[in-house]
C-alpha cells in the first residue's frame, strides 16, 4: 500500500529521513553517472521514487522475464517519470544500455543479493553462514569505473521512512578489475548484514539463502 501511494504521487503524510543523500548528489556532480546497489530489503520501489530528488533519470536493471510486467506496473503508477527499466538479456544488450545511461549522467540501480541458475557466484560469510552472491553486479561496476553507493529505504514508523545512501566506492587507478570486484562485494555483504540486523522483519527472502 505504501509503495502505491508514494509512487502514484497521491497526497500523503509520509515523512523521510535522508541519510547519505549528499553521497548521491556527489555522484551527479561528478558528471559520469553512477551505480546504486541494493537488495530485497525494505521498500525498494519507495527508495527509487525518492531518488527523483536528484533530478536525473533512474534506470532499474532486472531480469528479462520480469521486466515487462513490472514496467507496465510502474508506468501506470508514475507515468514513466524519470524511471526506466533495463532488462538483462542473453545478447548483453543491457550492457550497452547501461553504458549509454551512464554517459548521460544517469543512475543505474541493481539488486545484488539474488541470482539466476547459471550465473557466476561468490561464497561469502553472511549472518554466520556461507551464502552465494552474484558476481555480475560488482564486476559490472568495476568495468564502468563509476562511483558506487549502497542504497536502502526502511520503514521505521507507520508513516516514516529512513533512506540510506552509503559513502561512495570507486575503482582506484592502480586497482585491477578483479580486486575492486572483490572489495565491492565484501563491502556490500557487510553493509547488507548490518541493515538486516537493524531491520530483520523487512528482509523479504523466501528461499534458503545459505549453502
C-alpha positions, 0 to 999 in steps of 0.5 A: 500500500505504501509503495502505491501511494508514494509512487502514484504521487497521491497526497500523503503524510509520509515523512523521510529521513535522508541519510547519505543523500549528499553521497548521491548528489556527489555522484551527479556532480561528478558528471559520469553517472553512477551505480546504486546497489541494493537488495530485497530489503525494505521498500525498494520501489519507495527508495527509487521514487525518492531518488527523483530528488536528484533530478536525473533519470533512474534506470532499474536493471532486472531480469528479462522475464520480469521486466515487462510486467513490472514496467507496465506496473510502474508506468501506470503508477508514475507515468514513466517519470524519470524511471526506466527499466533495463532488462538483462538479456542473453545478447548483453544488450543491457550492457550497452544500455547501461553504458549509454545511461551512464554517459548521460549522467544517469543512475543505474540501480541493481539488486545484488543479493539474488541470482539466476541458475547459471550465473557466476557466484561468490561464497561469502560469510553472511549472518554466520553462514556461507551464502552465494552472491552474484558476481555480475553486479560488482564486476559490472561496476568495476568495468564502468569505473563509476562511483558506487553507493549502497542504497536502502529505504526502511520503514521505521514508523507507520508513516516514516521512512529512513533512506540510506545512501552509503559513502561512495566506492570507486575503482582506484587507478592502480586497482585491477578489475578483479580486486575492486570486484572483490572489495565491492562485494565484501563491502556490500555483504557487510553493509547488507548484514548490518541493515538486516540486523537493524531491520530483520522483519523487512528482509523479504527472502523466501528461499534458503539463502545459505549453502 
